[in-house]
């Protein structure tokens, strides 16, 4: 294995999913749903295959999807052209292509930790340097530490990656922190990669605000999202990057040598869903909110300290009162002895201090599965 990838062994998701299968455990570790997306969207993809849409799509993606993504952004009051949209093989490719296309070897990329592990891998593949800035506690959740981000920006900083709503913590960054982030970036030539794949999975009547909508951010921001989390279609691997045309050209230059193009048959189906199935997405968010409450109550009854979860698939709980094991050891014990799989937060950190007793549960399962997990977790107490 080449040195720059030496730290990237089997992912924690693969490890815990394999353990869950071996012990016949409920898998609340990996964030994939166990229900399909809108039926009409699925039928649209089937019809596309039957009609012969089975060859290469255009390099930027099919026009119908690029237009639908641009129209979708108008929900936020943003004026986006289809020429500012690049269809990618999931959000992960959009992230990798953005880093590879915009960051030179040796330059620095700031990530907010805990961070999605694909960010670290993309930075390593680009030969760049990862600079991790921890979130700061905010009530029972977390927020951006804008002072620490500002201190981390230097002459060699090329990019800042943020994920809002945030995986793995389920945090949603405050308006004040986002406004201040926009202001401190003004003097710097730093591109912002904003991973917004959970944009529609917000709870408690919250509404998402894209990073690019803050003052001065439109010209420097790459917005990434996908059909995976919005429409329960993780296997379709259909995502997109939205950016000013001069940035998007560099991202496309890298993307074309990663996968060239994504699956053609799914693109019109996702375009249809963006235009016609947003009510289905609202129902999805409401169902996740109910599951969050159900699981949070079960965890608290079992002795966990549960953090607030204003959005995403994920609920974070602290097990300090139950064990002095590491997060990974505790998750292994949870699978073996209680039949529930979770993910330790510490694996998403360069600086794990303060995160060693926190684990992440995925909410994106059917309600009866969540209820059964709650029964098993009650045995912790």
ROVOTI-785278 format. One record per residue (C-alpha): residue in three letters; x, y, z. Coordinates in steps of 0.001 Angstrom, whole numbers, always signed. Example, Ala and Ser with C-alpha at 12.3 -4.5 7.8 and 13.67 -1.06 7.14 Angstrom:
<atoms>
code->ALA | east->+12300 | north->-4500 | up->+7800
code->SER | east->+13670 | north->-1060 | up->+7140
</atoms>
This chain:
<atoms>
code->UNK | east->+0 | north->+0 | up->+0
code->UNK | east->+1272 | north->+3477 | up->-865
code->UNK | east->+2226 | north->+5582 | up->+2141
code->UNK | east->-428 | north->+8247 | up->+1656
code->UNK | east->-3171 | north->+5610 | up->+2060
code->UNK | east->-1538 | north->+3630 | up->+4870
code->UNK | east->-3954 | north->+4947 | up->+7514
code->UNK | east->-6992 | north->+3834 | up->+5517
code->UNK | east->-7689 | north->+194 | up->+6271
code->UNK | east->-11147 | north->-1425 | up->+6347
code->UNK | east->-13712 | north->+1231 | up->+7224
code->UNK | east->-15421 | north->+1144 | up->+10596
code->UNK | east->-18721 | north->+774 | up->+8730
code->UNK | east->-17592 | north->-2441 | up->+7077
code->UNK | east->-16198 | north->-3770 | up->+10345
code->UNK | east->-19308 | north->-3109 | up->+12419
code->UNK | east->-21683 | north->-4244 | up->+9668
code->UNK | east->-19794 | north->-7540 | up->+9422
code->UNK | east->-20018 | north->-7958 | up->+13194
code->UNK | east->-23731 | north->-7193 | up->+13102
code->UNK | east->-24263 | north->-9879 | up->+10494
code->UNK | east->-22143 | north->-12399 | up->+12389
code->UNK | east->-24019 | north->-11859 | up->+15667
code->UNK | east->-27428 | north->-11392 | up->+14023
code->UNK | east->-27552 | north->-7906 | up->+15504
code->UNK | east->-29701 | north->-4929 | up->+14519
code->UNK | east->-27438 | north->-2693 | up->+12455
code->UNK | east->-27829 | north->+887 | up->+13647
code->UNK | east->-24229 | north->+1535 | up->+12634
code->UNK | east->-24047 | north->+2170 | up->+8909
code->UNK | east->-26309 | north->+4924 | up->+7626
code->UNK | east->-28394 | north->+3229 | up->+4977
code->UNK | east->-32204 | north->+2927 | up->+5060
code->UNK | east->-34105 | north->-362 | up->+4922
code->UNK | east->-37034 | north->+1031 | up->+2924
code->UNK | east->-37127 | north->+2132 | up->-704
code->UNK | east->-37777 | north->+5637 | up->-1912
code->UNK | east->-40888 | north->+6934 | up->-3709
code->UNK | east->-42552 | north->+4229 | up->-5811
code->UNK | east->-43025 | north->+6516 | up->-8809
code->UNK | east->-39305 | north->+7333 | up->-8791
code->UNK | east->-38450 | north->+3619 | up->-8844
code->UNK | east->-40895 | north->+3008 | up->-11696
code->UNK | east->-39347 | north->+5891 | up->-13627
code->UNK | east->-35913 | north->+4265 | up->-13416
code->UNK | east->-37359 | north->+928 | up->-14554
code->UNK | east->-39048 | north->+2638 | up->-17495
code->UNK | east->-35781 | north->+4336 | up->-18456
code->UNK | east->-34019 | north->+967 | up->-18597
code->UNK | east->-36818 | north->-569 | up->-20637
code->UNK | east->-36783 | north->+2383 | up->-23029
code->UNK | east->-33071 | north->+1938 | up->-23747
code->UNK | east->-31458 | north->+4593 | up->-21556
code->UNK | east->-28517 | north->+2314 | up->-20841
code->UNK | east->-25510 | north->+3980 | up->-22465
code->UNK | east->-23138 | north->+6746 | up->-21382
code->UNK | east->-24714 | north->+9935 | up->-20123
code->UNK | east->-23193 | north->+13292 | up->-21130
code->UNK | east->-20078 | north->+14193 | up->-19157
code->UNK | east->-21715 | north->+16912 | up->-17019
code->UNK | east->-24749 | north->+14691 | up->-16436
code->UNK | east->-28092 | north->+14523 | up->-18185
code->UNK | east->-29657 | north->+17904 | up->-18852
code->UNK | east->-32932 | north->+16882 | up->-17238
code->UNK | east->-31237 | north->+16265 | up->-13884
code->UNK | east->-29027 | north->+19336 | up->-14045
code->UNK | east->-32120 | north->+21446 | up->-14704
code->UNK | east->-33979 | north->+19771 | up->-11832
code->UNK | east->-31106 | north->+20397 | up->-9402
code->UNK | east->-30929 | north->+24046 | up->-10487
code->UNK | east->-34696 | north->+24399 | up->-10021
code->UNK | east->-34470 | north->+22713 | up->-6621
code->UNK | east->-32005 | north->+25372 | up->-5427
code->UNK | east->-34618 | north->+28025 | up->-6146
code->UNK | east->-36452 | north->+26678 | up->-3090
code->UNK | east->-33714 | north->+28454 | up->-1142
code->UNK | east->-33976 | north->+31636 | up->-3186
code->UNK | east->-30824 | north->+30801 | up->-5163
code->UNK | east->-30477 | north->+31544 | up->-8879
code->UNK | east->-28552 | north->+28540 | up->-10217
code->UNK | east->-27930 | north->+27701 | up->-13861
code->UNK | east->-27791 | north->+24070 | up->-15066
code->UNK | east->-24289 | north->+24967 | up->-16277
code->UNK | east->-23330 | north->+25294 | up->-12594
code->UNK | east->-24377 | north->+21689 | up->-11850
code->UNK | east->-22213 | north->+18588 | up->-12297
code->UNK | east->-23803 | north->+15156 | up->-11830
code->UNK | east->-21508 | north->+12772 | up->-9943
code->UNK | east->-21434 | north->+9172 | up->-8783
code->UNK | east->-22801 | north->+9989 | up->-5371
code->UNK | east->-21772 | north->+12799 | up->-3071
code->UNK | east->-18515 | north->+10969 | up->-2310
code->UNK | east->-17290 | north->+11392 | up->-5875
code->UNK | east->-18289 | north->+15057 | up->-5824
code->UNK | east->-16151 | north->+15462 | up->-2705
code->UNK | east->-13164 | north->+13579 | up->-4121
code->UNK | east->-13299 | north->+15351 | up->-7489
code->UNK | east->-13519 | north->+18735 | up->-5765
code->UNK | east->-10439 | north->+18076 | up->-3642
code->UNK | east->-8483 | north->+16537 | up->-6524
code->UNK | east->-9455 | north->+19325 | up->-8918
code->UNK | east->-8881 | north->+22291 | up->-6638
code->UNK | east->-6153 | north->+21387 | up->-4120
code->UNK | east->-2477 | north->+21073 | up->-5001
code->UNK | east->-210 | north->+18478 | up->-3345
code->UNK | east->+1151 | north->+19875 | up->-92
code->UNK | east->-1635 | north->+22408 | up->+381
code->UNK | east->-3829 | north->+22291 | up->+3482
code->UNK | east->-7482 | north->+21349 | up->+3766
code->UNK | east->-9299 | north->+22191 | up->+6991
code->UNK | east->-11904 | north->+19680 | up->+8133
code->UNK | east->-14297 | north->+20027 | up->+11040
code->UNK | east->-14046 | north->+17055 | up->+13375
code->UNK | east->-15533 | north->+14601 | up->+13912
code->UNK | east->-15441 | north->+14262 | up->+10118
code->UNK | east->-16864 | north->+11855 | up->+7552
code->UNK | east->-14001 | north->+9510 | up->+6715
code->UNK | east->-14224 | north->+10071 | up->+2947
code->UNK | east->-12933 | north->+13618 | up->+3441
code->UNK | east->-9685 | north->+12327 | up->+4891
code->UNK | east->-9237 | north->+9804 | up->+2087
code->UNK | east->-9839 | north->+12412 | up->-617
code->UNK | east->-7286 | north->+14739 | up->+962
code->UNK | east->-4743 | north->+11914 | up->+1111
code->UNK | east->-5351 | north->+10974 | up->-2521
code->UNK | east->-4681 | north->+14578 | up->-3489
code->UNK | east->-1387 | north->+14563 | up->-1587
code->UNK | east->-2667 | north->+17409 | up->+566
code->UNK | east->-2424 | north->+17952 | up->+4317
code->UNK | east->-5431 | north->+17506 | up->+6607
code->UNK | east->-5924 | north->+20078 | up->+9373
code->UNK | east->-8660 | north->+19030 | up->+11804
code->UNK | east->-10518 | north->+21650 | up->+13864
code->UNK | east->-12874 | north->+20206 | up->+16504
code->UNK | east->-16468 | north->+21270 | up->+16926
code->UNK | east->-17236 | north->+23015 | up->+20197
code->UNK | east->-19984 | north->+21969 | up->+22620
code->UNK | east->-23181 | north->+23981 | up->+22372
code->UNK | east->-25826 | north->+22990 | up->+24890
code->UNK | east->-26451 | north->+19272 | up->+24325
code->UNK | east->-25115 | north->+19468 | up->+20757
code->UNK | east->-22175 | north->+21077 | up->+18937
code->UNK | east->-21410 | north->+24083 | up->+16757
code->UNK | east->-18574 | north->+25413 | up->+14636
code->UNK | east->-15609 | north->+26805 | up->+16541
code->UNK | east->-15118 | north->+29743 | up->+14220
code->UNK | east->-12232 | north->+31179 | up->+16243
code->UNK | east->-10354 | north->+27894 | up->+15882
code->UNK | east->-11099 | north->+27754 | up->+12153
code->UNK | east->-9813 | north->+31290 | up->+11733
code->UNK | east->-6649 | north->+30405 | up->+13648
code->UNK | east->-6106 | north->+27355 | up->+11428
code->UNK | east->-6238 | north->+29338 | up->+8177
code->UNK | east->-2772 | north->+30074 | up->+6856
code->UNK | east->-1051 | north->+30964 | up->+3587
code->UNK | east->-1101 | north->+27297 | up->+2526
code->UNK | east->-4824 | north->+26740 | up->+3188
code->UNK | east->-6670 | north->+25867 | up->-27
code->UNK | east->-10015 | north->+24515 | up->+1175
code->UNK | east->-12377 | north->+24215 | up->+4126
code->UNK | east->-14769 | north->+21263 | up->+4223
code->UNK | east->-17924 | north->+21584 | up->+6294
code->UNK | east->-20877 | north->+19217 | up->+6603
code->UNK | east->-24164 | north->+20822 | up->+7636
code->UNK | east->-26365 | north->+19139 | up->+8838
code->UNK | east->-23464 | north->+17272 | up->+10361
code->UNK | east->-22486 | north->+13621 | up->+10156
code->UNK | east->-21636 | north->+11968 | up->+12552
code->UNK | east->-23016 | north->+14169 | up->+15354
code->UNK | east->-26457 | north->+15128 | up->+14029
code->UNK | east->-25662 | north->+18781 | up->+14802
code->UNK | east->-27014 | north->+21707 | up->+12792
code->UNK | east->-24739 | north->+24743 | up->+12867
code->UNK | east->-26159 | north->+27971 | up->+14231
code->UNK | east->-27002 | north->+30958 | up->+12084
code->UNK | east->-24585 | north->+33045 | up->+14141
code->UNK | east->-21656 | north->+30692 | up->+13553
code->UNK | east->-22341 | north->+30471 | up->+9824
code->UNK | east->-22626 | north->+34250 | up->+9519
code->UNK | east->-19327 | north->+34665 | up->+11357
code->UNK | east->-17655 | north->+31960 | up->+9267
code->UNK | east->-18618 | north->+33860 | up->+6125
code->UNK | east->-17157 | north->+37062 | up->+7552
code->UNK | east->-13798 | north->+35586 | up->+8595
code->UNK | east->-13311 | north->+33975 | up->+5167
code->UNK | east->-13651 | north->+37264 | up->+3275
code->UNK | east->-9918 | north->+38180 | up->+3314
code->UNK | east->-8782 | north->+34664 | up->+2387
code->UNK | east->-8544 | north->+32781 | up->-892
code->UNK | east->-10120 | north->+29631 | up->+538
code->UNK | east->-12651 | north->+27462 | up->-1283
code->UNK | east->-15453 | north->+25991 | up->+841
code->UNK | east->-16711 | north->+22491 | up->+116
code->UNK | east->-20137 | north->+22322 | up->+1765
code->UNK | east->-21517 | north->+18795 | up->+2105
code->UNK | east->-25282 | north->+19220 | up->+2444
code->UNK | east->-26550 | north->+15693 | up->+1783
code->UNK | east->-28843 | north->+15846 | up->+4843
code->UNK | east->-30352 | north->+19187 | up->+3784
code->UNK | east->-33948 | north->+17918 | up->+3949
code->UNK | east->-33612 | north->+15727 | up->+7040
code->UNK | east->-34151 | north->+18400 | up->+9674
code->UNK | east->-36411 | north->+18116 | up->+12712
code->UNK | east->-38379 | north->+20399 | up->+15009
code->UNK | east->-39673 | north->+22618 | up->+12169
code->UNK | east->-36174 | north->+23742 | up->+11142
code->UNK | east->-35340 | north->+24720 | up->+7569
code->UNK | east->-31969 | north->+24359 | up->+5867
code->UNK | east->-29945 | north->+27337 | up->+4693
code->UNK | east->-27229 | north->+26546 | up->+2124
code->UNK | east->-23701 | north->+27727 | up->+2899
code->UNK | east->-23471 | north->+29535 | up->-436
code->UNK | east->-26355 | north->+31835 | up->+576
code->UNK | east->-24327 | north->+33659 | up->+3235
code->UNK | east->-22699 | north->+36993 | up->+2313
code->UNK | east->-19633 | north->+36580 | up->+131
code->UNK | east->-19904 | north->+32786 | up->-23
code->UNK | east->-21471 | north->+32180 | up->-3450
code->UNK | east->-18250 | north->+32682 | up->-5412
code->UNK | east->-16176 | north->+30374 | up->-3189
code->UNK | east->-18606 | north->+27549 | up->-2318
code->UNK | east->-19071 | north->+24094 | up->-3820
code->UNK | east->-22401 | north->+22669 | up->-2644
code->UNK | east->-22645 | north->+18869 | up->-2617
code->UNK | east->-25808 | north->+16823 | up->-2230
code->UNK | east->-27343 | north->+13614 | up->-3558
code->UNK | east->-30404 | north->+11434 | up->-3996
code->UNK | east->-29040 | north->+8897 | up->-1511
code->UNK | east->-30273 | north->+10385 | up->+1746
code->UNK | east->-33082 | north->+12521 | up->+329
code->UNK | east->-34848 | north->+9689 | up->-1517
code->UNK | east->-33615 | north->+6527 | up->+273
code->UNK | east->-31571 | north->+5559 | up->-2782
code->UNK | east->-28052 | north->+4992 | up->-1483
code->UNK | east->-27375 | north->+2283 | up->-4073
code->UNK | east->-28103 | north->+4564 | up->-6995
code->UNK | east->-24966 | north->+6632 | up->-6288
code->UNK | east->-26395 | north->+9726 | up->-7947
code->UNK | east->-25159 | north->+13018 | up->-6564
code->UNK | east->-24150 | north->+16462 | up->-7706
code->UNK | east->-21840 | north->+19396 | up->-7170
code->UNK | east->-23063 | north->+22971 | up->-7595
code->UNK | east->-20469 | north->+25708 | up->-8046
code->UNK | east->-19550 | north->+28739 | up->-10125
code->UNK | east->-18600 | north->+27622 | up->-13642
code->UNK | east->-14885 | north->+28387 | up->-13202
code->UNK | east->-14676 | north->+26119 | up->-10142
code->UNK | east->-16934 | north->+23478 | up->-11651
code->UNK | east->-14705 | north->+23171 | up->-14723
code->UNK | east->-11780 | north->+22136 | up->-12511
code->UNK | east->-13936 | north->+19670 | up->-10601
code->UNK | east->-15207 | north->+18127 | up->-13840
code->UNK | east->-11640 | north->+17838 | up->-15109
code->UNK | east->-10872 | north->+15521 | up->-12196
code->UNK | east->-14259 | north->+13768 | up->-12179
code->UNK | east->-14026 | north->+12631 | up->-15801
code->UNK | east->-11044 | north->+10425 | up->-14910
code->UNK | east->-12665 | north->+8934 | up->-11821
code->UNK | east->-15861 | north->+7375 | up->-13196
code->UNK | east->-16343 | north->+9385 | up->-16391
code->UNK | east->-20141 | north->+9382 | up->-15985
code->UNK | east->-22763 | north->+7916 | up->-13670
code->UNK | east->-25638 | north->+5559 | up->-14408
code->UNK | east->-27923 | north->+7044 | up->-17078
code->UNK | east->-31169 | north->+5338 | up->-16085
code->UNK | east->-31250 | north->+6846 | up->-12597
code->UNK | east->-30759 | north->+10459 | up->-13613
code->UNK | east->-34234 | north->+11129 | up->-15082
code->UNK | east->-35750 | north->+9283 | up->-12120
code->UNK | east->-33954 | north->+11526 | up->-9624
code->UNK | east->-34953 | north->+14582 | up->-11682
code->UNK | east->-38581 | north->+13443 | up->-11458
code->UNK | east->-38291 | north->+12985 | up->-7685
code->UNK | east->-36779 | north->+16447 | up->-7158
code->UNK | east->-39716 | north->+17944 | up->-9020
code->UNK | east->-42592 | north->+15761 | up->-7788
code->UNK | east->-41715 | north->+13896 | up->-4585
code->UNK | east->-40715 | north->+16525 | up->-2039
code->UNK | east->-43862 | north->+15835 | up->-36
code->UNK | east->-42584 | north->+12263 | up->+325
code->UNK | east->-39311 | north->+13693 | up->+1651
code->UNK | east->-41168 | north->+15789 | up->+4218
code->UNK | east->-42901 | north->+12627 | up->+5428
code->UNK | east->-39511 | north->+10907 | up->+5639
code->UNK | east->-38130 | north->+13687 | up->+7840
code->UNK | east->-41174 | north->+13476 | up->+10117
code->UNK | east->-40787 | north->+9712 | up->+10470
code->UNK | east->-37108 | north->+10109 | up->+11338
code->UNK | east->-38047 | north->+12696 | up->+13950
code->UNK | east->-40396 | north->+10184 | up->+15593
code->UNK | east->-37693 | north->+7505 | up->+15541
code->UNK | east->-35207 | north->+9942 | up->+17054
code->UNK | east->-37527 | north->+10523 | up->+19997
code->UNK | east->-38225 | north->+6804 | up->+20419
code->UNK | east->-34549 | north->+5848 | up->+20388
code->UNK | east->-33486 | north->+8777 | up->+22572
code->UNK | east->-35986 | north->+7796 | up->+25264
code->UNK | east->-34805 | north->+4167 | up->+25157
code->UNK | east->-31145 | north->+5187 | up->+25443
code->UNK | east->-31814 | north->+7530 | up->+28342
code->UNK | east->-33745 | north->+4788 | up->+30151
code->UNK | east->-30766 | north->+2482 | up->+29631
code->UNK | east->-28364 | north->+4930 | up->+31283
code->UNK | east->-26898 | north->+6729 | up->+28278
code->UNK | east->-26519 | north->+10500 | up->+28129
code->UNK | east->-28199 | north->+11448 | up->+24877
code->UNK | east->-27170 | north->+14476 | up->+22839
code->UNK | east->-29642 | north->+16612 | up->+20936
code->UNK | east->-30331 | north->+15525 | up->+17372
code->UNK | east->-31808 | north->+18367 | up->+15303
code->UNK | east->-31247 | north->+16577 | up->+11993
code->UNK | east->-29629 | north->+13824 | up->+9860
code->UNK | east->-29854 | north->+10059 | up->+10331
code->UNK | east->-27794 | north->+10043 | up->+13522
code->UNK | east->-28214 | north->+10173 | up->+17279
code->UNK | east->-25126 | north->+10422 | up->+19509
code->UNK | east->-25094 | north->+8982 | up->+23024
code->UNK | east->-22458 | north->+9099 | up->+25752
code->UNK | east->-21880 | north->+5840 | up->+27650
code->UNK | east->-19585 | north->+7250 | up->+30370
code->UNK | east->-21961 | north->+6140 | up->+33087
code->UNK | east->-22042 | north->+2574 | up->+31797
code->UNK | east->-18462 | north->+1648 | up->+30961
code->UNK | east->-14868 | north->+2846 | up->+30946
code->UNK | east->-14081 | north->+1023 | up->+27708
code->UNK | east->-13059 | north->+2813 | up->+24525
code->UNK | east->-15802 | north->+3625 | up->+22049
code->UNK | east->-14742 | north->+839 | up->+19728
code->UNK | east->-14602 | north->-1718 | up->+22542
code->UNK | east->-18001 | north->-648 | up->+23823
code->UNK | east->-19541 | north->-939 | up->+20338
code->UNK | east->-18114 | north->-4450 | up->+20000
code->UNK | east->-19595 | north->-5359 | up->+23387
code->UNK | east->-22947 | north->-3878 | up->+22381
code->UNK | east->-23085 | north->-6091 | up->+19291
code->UNK | east->-21947 | north->-9262 | up->+21048
code->UNK | east->-23987 | north->-8975 | up->+24245
code->UNK | east->-27037 | north->-6899 | up->+23267
code->UNK | east->-27440 | north->-7419 | up->+19525
code->UNK | east->-27273 | north->-3778 | up->+18434
code->UNK | east->-24540 | north->-2259 | up->+16269
code->UNK | east->-23408 | north->+1363 | up->+16601
code->UNK | east->-20347 | north->+3370 | up->+15510
code->UNK | east->-17730 | north->+4922 | up->+17840
code->UNK | east->-17287 | north->+8646 | up->+17238
code->UNK | east->-13582 | north->+8558 | up->+18104
code->UNK | east->-12735 | north->+6955 | up->+14737
code->UNK | east->-13789 | north->+10171 | up->+12984
code->UNK | east->-11280 | north->+12308 | up->+14876
code->UNK | east->-7622 | north->+13229 | up->+14689
code->UNK | east->-8021 | north->+14531 | up->+18243
code->UNK | east->-10276 | north->+11965 | up->+19955
code->UNK | east->-10071 | north->+13565 | up->+23387
code->UNK | east->-13613 | north->+14162 | up->+24588
code->UNK | east->-15144 | north->+11804 | up->+22044
code->UNK | east->-13942 | north->+8436 | up->+23420
code->UNK | east->-17211 | north->+7689 | up->+25261
code->UNK | east->-19587 | north->+8733 | up->+22507
code->UNK | east->-21209 | north->+6443 | up->+19937
code->UNK | east->-23510 | north->+7038 | up->+16975
code->UNK | east->-26784 | north->+5278 | up->+16219
code->UNK | east->-28449 | north->+5454 | up->+12785
code->UNK | east->-32191 | north->+6221 | up->+12808
code->UNK | east->-32906 | north->+5338 | up->+9182
code->UNK | east->-34549 | north->+1974 | up->+9794
code->UNK | east->-38179 | north->+911 | up->+9934
code->UNK | east->-39966 | north->+1828 | up->+13143
code->UNK | east->-40427 | north->-1777 | up->+14268
code->UNK | east->-36656 | north->-2254 | up->+13913
code->UNK | east->-36018 | north->+829 | up->+16053
code->UNK | east->-38477 | north->-483 | up->+18650
code->UNK | east->-36750 | north->-3860 | up->+18769
code->UNK | east->-33369 | north->-2137 | up->+19147
code->UNK | east->-34855 | north->-87 | up->+21983
code->UNK | east->-35919 | north->-3298 | up->+23770
code->UNK | east->-32436 | north->-4763 | up->+23429
code->UNK | east->-30770 | north->-1571 | up->+24601
code->UNK | east->-32997 | north->-1536 | up->+27679
code->UNK | east->-31025 | north->-4562 | up->+28861
code->UNK | east->-28038 | north->-2233 | up->+29301
code->UNK | east->-29589 | north->-777 | up->+32445
</atoms>
